[in-house]
């Protein structure tokens, strides 16, 4: 995912949040193998535009009764040499007396020239309609010495009857100050037909870098999940 700061190509857009998150609900109710497919009008993640064209995606997940999960998710990030994004992730999610907790690790990789790879750990906690999350990771910064750079992301979200409001901040520095991208996302998800969900998400991305304009995105999406086992 183009998390690096690249001016116009500035990433839990609601429409594509499944790329790196698992709902924090009792683990016993999710045991098994499931698959998902989807399409969004444009791909935005943590306030960063991945592609302005429509993007198709698909994923496969396994979760057991203990709350541990592993999965993979892939998406189209453009034609030509851009190729595909594919994510690998795993972790644990559960709920105790109304408090949801999660911890995991995610790797973001690409088959073409779209971007470098990212590896992160992520933590989340929630109670009722409120959830907070933190992710910290490293990416190859493209320098001659091929060193890695740190990045962080933090968010807080509130959900009510299909609507979700999220405030988050992503930065390529661990201090969350320099060149940070702050985002506000307002999304709504509904069932279009049996097993088929639709979503619409408005994203406002605000950069702290001088000379870079704020960005507004309106994303429409459809998705379908399948229980395989």
Secondary structure, DSSP 8 states (H G I E B T S, - for coil): ---S--TT-----GGGGGGS----S-GGGG-EEEEEEEEESSEEETTEEEESS-EEEEEEEEE-TTSEEEEEEEEE--STT--EEEEEEEEEEEEETTEEEEEEEEEEEESSSS---EEEEEEEEEETTEEEEEEEEEEE---TT--EEEEEEEEEEEEETTEEEEEEEEESSTTS-TT-EEEEEEEEEEEEETTEEEEEEEEEEEE-STT---EEEEEEEEEEEEE--
